[in-house]
Amino acid sequence: MSFRKNWLVGLLVLALPVSTAADPLPYGAKTPEPHQIIAAYIGKTENWEADCQGGIYFGSNNQARAWCAQSSDSLGAGEWTVDSYGRMCHNLTWYWPNNGQAGSSPGERSCILHVVDRFDRVWRSYPGQTEWWPVKGDKALTHGYTYQREVLALKRKLGI
């Protein structure tokens, strides 16, 4: 009789709407140690395919560099930081050609919130979203400095 009861309970759980069983946070989510977030990003480029056909590189010494093909004569240079609340933020200044010199403008600070699940896997949520995405295995985050050639050429051209 207990097998039948368990089977019926299982069917009832499966029949529940997904929204009532879903949790926007990964199971057992907690604030990660900063070194866990740093390890997930350092030395990698987050590709911004849909937005600009470019991306941002998270370098050592907290250096961040960004470039977009849609604005190929501009580049972003600044820093990225990780705090004890699980936020990874980047501050970029954008540079572009301006009458033979480099024009510049500070960009807005952008932050991504992170948690780790009970298995210490790092997850992230973008500003204004409730969904959480695993960092490991994200195809938008690739090893290396993908747009280094473009950024270095533009830095030389702008004299910065």
Secondary structure in CASP SS format (residue, H / E / C, confidence):
PFRMAT SS
TARGET T0000
AUTHOR 0000-0000-0000
METHOD secondary structure of the structure
MODEL  1
M C 1.00
S H 1.00
F H 1.00
R H 1.00
K H 1.00
N H 1.00
W H 1.00
L H 1.00
V H 1.00
G H 1.00
L H 1.00
L H 1.00
V H 1.00
L H 1.00
A H 1.00
L C 1.00
P C 1.00
V H 1.00
S H 1.00
T H 1.00
A H 1.00
A C 1.00
D C 1.00
P C 1.00
L C 1.00
P C 1.00
Y C 1.00
G C 1.00
A C 1.00
K E 1.00
T C 1.00
P C 1.00
E C 1.00
P H 1.00
H H 1.00
Q H 1.00
I H 1.00
I H 1.00
A H 1.00
A H 1.00
Y H 1.00
I C 1.00
G C 1.00
K E 1.00
T E 1.00
E E 1.00
N E 1.00
W E 1.00
E H 1.00
A H 1.00
D H 1.00
C H 1.00
Q C 1.00
G E 1.00
G E 1.00
I E 1.00
Y E 1.00
F E 1.00
G C 1.00
S H 1.00
N H 1.00
N H 1.00
Q E 1.00
A E 1.00
R E 1.00
A E 1.00
W E 1.00
C E 1.00
A H 1.00
Q H 1.00
S H 1.00
S C 1.00
D C 1.00
S C 1.00
L E 1.00
G E 1.00
A E 1.00
G E 1.00
E E 1.00
W E 1.00
T E 1.00
V E 1.00
D C 1.00
S C 1.00
Y C 1.00
G C 1.00
R E 1.00
M E 1.00
C E 1.00
H E 1.00
N E 1.00
L E 1.00
T E 1.00
W E 1.00
Y E 1.00
W E 1.00
P E 1.00
N E 1.00
N C 1.00
G C 1.00
Q E 1.00
A E 1.00
G E 1.00
S E 1.00
S E 1.00
P E 1.00
G C 1.00
E C 1.00
R C 1.00
S E 1.00
C E 1.00
I E 1.00
L E 1.00
H E 1.00
V E 1.00
V E 1.00
D C 1.00
R C 1.00
F C 1.00
D C 1.00
R C 1.00
V E 1.00
W E 1.00
R E 1.00
S E 1.00
Y C 1.00
P C 1.00
G C 1.00
Q C 1.00
T C 1.00
E C 1.00
W C 1.00
W E 1.00
P E 1.00
V C 1.00
K C 1.00
G C 1.00
D C 1.00
K C 1.00
A C 1.00
L E 1.00
T E 1.00
H E 1.00
G C 1.00
Y C 1.00
T C 1.00
Y C 1.00
Q H 1.00
R H 1.00
E H 1.00
V H 1.00
L H 1.00
A H 1.00
L H 1.00
K H 1.00
R H 1.00
K H 1.00
L H 1.00
G C 1.00
I C 1.00
END
